[in-house]
Amino acid sequence: MIQTPSVGPAAPRGLCTDCGVSRMKDAKACGRACQFIAPDYPLLETQVHGRRRGPGDERFFGPFQAMYRAEMIPAKSGAQWSGITTSLAAHLLDAGKVQAVLTMVPDVQDRWRPKPALITDAADMAQARGMRMGYAPLLALLETAQEQGFTRIAVIGIPCQIYALRALEKELGLDRLYVIGTPCSDNTTTENFHHFLGLLEDAPETITYLEFRADYRVELRYRDGRKRLIPFLALPLSNLPSDFFPLTCRTCVDYTNALADITVGYMGGTGAQWLLVRNDRGAEMLAGLGDKIALGAPDNAGKRANAVKGFIANTRRAAGGLPLRRMPDWLRPIVSWLQPHLGPRGLEFARARVEMKAAETVLHLRREEPPKMKNMIPEHVWDIVAPYGLTHQTNESPASRGDTGQLPD
């Protein structure tokens, strides 16, 4: 069974991705739950995983027990990749470990628009397959779950939703909570996404699938079965309005969903998916798939430094209000060929994306909301960008934690 109940209106907020907390009865819970006020990752990582992130790759990706390159065998029909995320949740329902799964399904009027859903039948998890683009108040359905007496649930969400969930977890009265996280690759409104599709295709309504891949290409699929690959450098990103990605998504400090029990994404997957088992609950979920999932070591190749430096240079221009430097058309095919062959791949690609995101956070907040920097940027983000000469200036140093935060303006 799939329930998609309507929820209350969103309370007015400043930096907000509408995770759903402001639509709950206690809308002021945003003040202690929002990632964009005063996030405390050391506290919540310890609460969720039993320890803070360590050195090495945990500095980039957050705490984990194991990392894999993974895919379902065979791939699930209609899946964005191979169906790992929905298979994890379906097994929890089949095994009776949870009574319901909070996730997203497509809106009946617009397949690209995410609709928060409460799923109680494992067979219905197939309806949650595929990518959606847009904001959706997922966590508002926690109240629906409570009203129906569910005390064992799973949640599939993106980082800003999962941070708020973890911040409120102790208040929910749950007997068991499993969290399946997906990395976020910059969200926008569904309306903006339709505009983007229109720049890629004269008949955007024929596109049924879009995926940013770790081989520097975007894959499109069409109703008639056609597939099309577009190199990142050929995307019309410079034709998008400056506010296409909101400030929240340009200043997210948790690209890899570090507070999930298990993270499933693309960045380190090189053609398959990248799977991070973060704690014992994550290991339990993975074990439930048995031999239906193929696991291997992630690839790791290339060097990321030059790619990150180039990104930072362009972001400095954008954050300063200057136009992006456009690569000459004759050079684009050459670089598009070189990137997947010589650029960072596998885990090195994932590290590069995390460094880029961290730098973007610093540069855009410094330009648009400098007073928020001392509260919004955790210490580990400053550590990530330090090799590129980005250090906190006066009044930007991370504030001590322990306060409850304030509601955004």
C-alpha positions in Angstrom: 0.0 0.0 0.0 1.2 3.5 -0.9 -0.1 6.5 1.0 0.6 10.0 -0.2 -1.4 12.2 2.3 -1.5 15.9 1.9 0.5 17.9 4.5 0.2 21.3 6.0 1.7 24.5 4.4 5.4 25.2 4.9 6.3 27.8 7.4 8.2 30.7 5.9 12.0 30.2 6.3 15.1 31.7 4.8 17.6 29.0 3.9 15.3 26.0 3.5 14.9 22.9 1.3 11.5 22.1 2.7 12.5 18.8 4.4 9.0 18.7 5.9 9.8 19.7 9.5 8.3 23.2 9.1 5.0 21.5 8.0 4.7 19.5 11.2 2.7 20.5 14.3 5.8 21.8 16.0 7.1 24.0 13.2 9.7 25.5 15.6 11.5 22.2 15.6 13.3 23.6 12.6 15.4 25.6 15.1 17.0 22.4 16.5 16.8 20.3 13.4 17.9 22.3 10.4 21.2 21.6 8.7 21.4 25.3 7.5 21.4 26.8 11.0 24.1 25.3 13.2 24.9 21.7 12.2 26.7 19.6 14.7 28.2 16.7 12.8 30.5 15.5 15.6 27.6 15.1 18.0 25.2 13.4 15.5 27.9 11.2 14.0 28.7 9.9 17.5 25.0 9.5 18.3 24.3 7.5 15.1 27.6 5.7 14.4 29.1 5.6 17.9 32.1 7.7 16.8 33.1 10.8 14.9 34.6 10.6 11.4 38.3 9.7 11.4 41.2 10.6 9.1 41.8 9.4 5.5 38.7 8.9 3.4 36.3 9.4 6.4 37.4 13.0 6.3 35.7 13.3 2.9 32.9 10.7 3.1 32.0 10.5 6.9 32.2 7.4 9.1 31.9 4.0 7.3 32.7 0.4 8.0 33.1 -0.7 4.3 32.9 0.7 0.8 31.9 -1.2 -2.3 31.2 -0.9 -6.0 27.8 -2.6 -6.1 24.9 -3.6 -8.4 21.9 -5.8 -8.2 22.0 -9.1 -10.1 19.9 -8.8 -12.2 19.1 -5.1 -12.3 15.5 -4.2 -11.3 13.2 -3.1 -14.1 12.7 0.7 -14.0 15.5 1.3 -11.6 17.7 4.4 -11.9 20.8 2.2 -11.7 20.2 -1.4 -10.6 17.6 -1.0 -7.8 19.8 -1.3 -4.6 18.0 1.4 -2.6 14.5 0.2 -3.1 15.7 -3.5 -2.7 17.1 -2.6 0.7 13.8 -1.1 1.8 11.7 -3.9 0.3 13.7 -6.5 2.2 13.1 -4.6 5.5 9.3 -4.8 4.8 9.4 -8.4 3.6 11.4 -9.5 6.7 9.0 -7.6 9.1 11.8 -5.5 10.4 9.9 -2.3 9.6 6.2 -1.6 9.3 6.6 1.3 6.8 9.1 3.1 4.6 9.1 6.8 4.1 10.3 7.7 0.6 9.4 9.5 -2.6 7.2 8.4 -5.5 6.4 10.4 -8.7 3.5 12.8 -8.6 0.6 11.5 -10.7 0.6 14.7 -12.7 4.3 15.1 -13.3 6.7 12.1 -13.2 9.7 14.3 -12.4 8.0 15.9 -9.3 8.7 14.0 -6.0 5.8 13.1 -3.8 6.4 12.0 -0.2 4.9 8.6 0.4 4.5 6.0 3.2 4.9 2.5 1.8 3.8 -0.6 3.7 3.9 -3.3 1.1 7.3 -4.5 -0.3 5.9 -5.0 -3.8 5.1 -1.3 -3.9 8.7 -0.2 -3.5 9.0 -0.6 -7.2 6.9 2.6 -7.5 9.7 4.5 -5.8 12.4 3.7 -8.4 13.9 6.4 -10.5 15.1 9.9 -10.0 13.0 12.9 -9.0 13.9 16.6 -9.0 12.4 19.1 -6.7 11.7 19.8 -3.0 9.4 17.4 -1.1 8.4 17.6 2.6 9.3 14.0 3.3 9.6 14.3 7.1 6.1 15.7 7.5 5.0 12.1 7.0 6.6 11.1 10.3 3.5 12.4 11.9 1.4 10.2 9.7 3.5 7.2 10.7 3.0 8.1 14.4 -0.7 8.5 14.0 -0.9 5.0 12.5 1.0 3.5 15.3 4.2 2.6 13.4 7.2 2.3 15.6 9.6 0.5 13.3 10.2 2.5 10.1 12.8 3.0 7.4 13.5 6.4 5.7 15.1 6.9 2.3 16.3 10.5 2.0 18.8 13.1 0.9 21.3 14.7 3.3 19.2 17.7 4.4 16.3 15.5 5.2 18.4 12.9 7.0 20.2 15.6 9.1 16.9 16.9 10.4 15.7 13.3 11.0 18.7 12.5 13.1 18.5 15.7 15.0 14.9 14.8 16.0 15.3 11.1 16.2 15.2 10.9 20.1 11.9 12.7 20.1 10.1 10.4 17.8 9.5 7.5 20.1 10.6 4.9 17.6 11.6 1.3 18.5 13.7 0.9 15.4 14.8 3.3 12.6 16.7 2.3 9.5 18.1 5.1 7.3 19.0 4.6 3.7 20.7 7.7 2.3 21.4 8.9 -1.2 24.1 11.6 -2.0 22.6 14.8 -3.3 23.8 16.3 -6.5 22.3 19.8 -6.2 18.6 20.1 -6.1 16.3 22.7 -7.7 12.6 23.2 -8.2 10.8 20.8 -10.5 9.9 23.8 -12.7 13.6 24.7 -13.1 14.3 21.1 -14.0 11.8 21.2 -16.8 13.5 24.3 -18.1 16.8 22.4 -18.0 15.3 19.4 -19.9 14.1 21.9 -22.5 17.6 23.0 -23.1 18.7 19.4 -23.7 15.9 18.3 -26.0 13.4 19.9 -28.4 10.8 17.4 -27.1 11.6 17.2 -23.4 8.4 15.3 -22.6 9.9 12.3 -24.4 12.7 12.0 -21.8 12.0 9.3 -19.3 15.4 9.0 -17.5 18.3 11.4 -16.7 21.4 10.4 -14.8 24.7 12.2 -14.0 27.3 9.5 -14.3 30.8 9.1 -12.9 32.3 8.9 -16.4 31.7 12.7 -16.9 28.6 12.2 -19.0 24.8 12.6 -18.6 22.7 9.7 -19.8 19.2 10.3 -21.2 16.7 7.7 -22.1 13.5 8.2 -24.2 10.1 6.7 -24.5 11.0 5.0 -27.8 14.0 3.2 -26.2 16.7 5.5 -27.5 19.7 6.4 -25.2 21.8 9.5 -25.5 25.1 10.4 -23.7 26.0 14.1 -23.2 29.5 15.0 -21.9 29.4 17.3 -18.9 31.2 19.9 -20.8 28.5 20.0 -23.5 25.7 20.7 -21.0 24.2 24.2 -21.3 24.9 25.0 -17.7 26.1 28.6 -18.5 22.6 29.2 -20.0 20.9 28.6 -16.7 19.8 31.5 -14.5 22.1 32.3 -11.6 19.5 31.2 -9.1 18.8 27.8 -10.8 20.5 26.2 -7.8 19.4 27.9 -4.6 21.9 29.0 -2.0 21.0 26.0 0.2 22.2 23.6 -2.4 25.3 25.6 -3.2 26.2 25.6 0.5 25.4 22.0 1.5 28.1 20.5 3.8 26.9 16.9 3.6 27.2 15.7 0.0 27.6 12.0 1.0 24.8 11.7 3.5 27.1 10.9 6.4 24.3 10.3 8.9 22.6 7.5 7.0 23.1 3.9 8.1 24.0 3.0 4.5 24.6 5.4 1.6 23.9 4.4 -2.0 25.0 6.7 -4.8 26.9 7.1 -8.0 30.1 9.1 -7.3 32.5 6.3 -6.6 30.8 3.7 -8.6 32.4 4.0 -12.1 29.5 2.4 -14.0 27.9 0.6 -11.0 26.8 2.2 -7.7 28.9 3.3 -4.8 27.8 1.8 -1.5 29.0 2.9 2.0 28.1 0.7 4.9 28.3 3.1 7.8 27.3 1.1 10.9 25.9 -2.2 12.1 22.3 -1.3 10.9 23.8 -0.6 7.4 25.6 -4.0 7.5 22.4 -5.7 8.5 20.5 -4.2 5.6 23.2 -5.1 3.1 23.4 -8.7 4.4 19.6 -9.0 3.8 20.2 -8.8 0.0 22.4 -11.9 0.1 23.6 -13.1 -3.3 21.2 -10.8 -5.1 23.8 -8.0 -5.0 27.3 -8.2 -6.5 30.0 -6.4 -4.5 33.5 -5.4 -5.5 36.2 -2.9 -4.5 35.7 0.6 -5.8 38.1 1.9 -8.5 40.5 4.6 -7.8 42.4 6.4 -10.6 43.6 9.7 -11.8 44.4 12.9 -9.9 41.8 15.4 -8.7 43.9 18.5 -7.8 43.8 20.3 -11.2 40.1 19.6 -11.7 39.3 21.0 -8.3 41.5 24.0 -8.8 39.7 24.8 -12.1 36.3 24.4 -10.4 37.3 26.8 -7.6 38.5 29.4 -10.1 35.2 29.3 -11.9 33.2 29.4 -8.7 35.2 32.4 -7.5 34.1 34.2 -10.6 30.5 33.1 -10.3 30.4 34.0 -6.5 31.8 37.4 -7.5 29.2 38.0 -10.0 31.4 37.5 -13.0 30.5 35.3 -16.0 31.9 31.8 -16.2 34.8 31.2 -18.5 33.5 29.3 -21.5 35.7 26.7 -23.1 36.2 27.2 -26.8 33.9 24.9 -28.8 36.8 23.3 -30.6 38.4 22.2 -27.3 35.3 20.7 -25.7 35.4 17.3 -27.6 39.1 16.9 -26.8 38.6 17.6 -23.1 35.4 15.5 -23.0 37.5 12.5 -24.3 40.3 13.2 -21.9 38.2 13.4 -18.7 37.0 9.8 -18.4 40.4 8.5 -19.5 42.8 10.7 -17.5 40.7 12.6 -15.0 39.8 11.4 -11.5 37.8 8.2 -11.5 36.2 6.1 -8.8 37.0 7.2 -5.3 39.2 10.0 -6.6 36.2 11.3 -8.5 34.2 11.2 -5.3 36.9 13.0 -3.4 37.0 15.7 -6.0 33.2 16.2 -5.9 33.4 16.5 -2.1 36.2 19.1 -2.3 34.4 21.0 -5.0 31.2 21.1 -2.9 33.1 22.2 0.2 34.8 25.0 -1.7 31.5 26.1 -3.2 30.0 26.3 0.3 32.8 28.6 1.5 32.8 30.9 -1.5 29.1 31.3 -1.9 28.4 31.9 1.8 31.3 34.4 2.0 29.7 36.3 -0.9 26.0 36.1 0.1 25.7 35.2 3.8 29.0 35.9 5.6 27.5 36.1 9.1 26.2 32.5 8.8 29.6 31.0 8.1 30.8 30.5 11.6 27.7 28.4 12.4 27.0 26.7 9.1 30.4 25.4 8.1 31.7 22.5 10.2 35.4 22.2 11.0 35.9 19.2 8.8 34.8 21.2 5.8 37.5 23.8 6.5 40.0 20.9 6.7 38.9 19.6 3.2 39.4 23.0 1.5 42.6 24.0 3.3 44.9 22.4 0.7 43.4 24.8 -1.9 44.2 27.9 0.1 40.7 28.4 1.5 40.9 29.1 5.3 38.5 30.8 7.7 39.0 34.5 8.1 38.1 36.7 11.0 34.6 36.0 12.3 34.3 32.8 10.1 35.8 30.4 12.6 33.4 27.5 13.5 31.4 28.4 16.6 31.4 26.1 19.6 28.4 23.8 19.6 25.9 23.0 22.4 23.4 25.8 21.7 19.9 25.1 20.2 20.3 27.3 17.2 18.0 30.0 16.0 15.3 29.9 13.4 16.5 31.3 10.0 15.6 34.8 9.1 
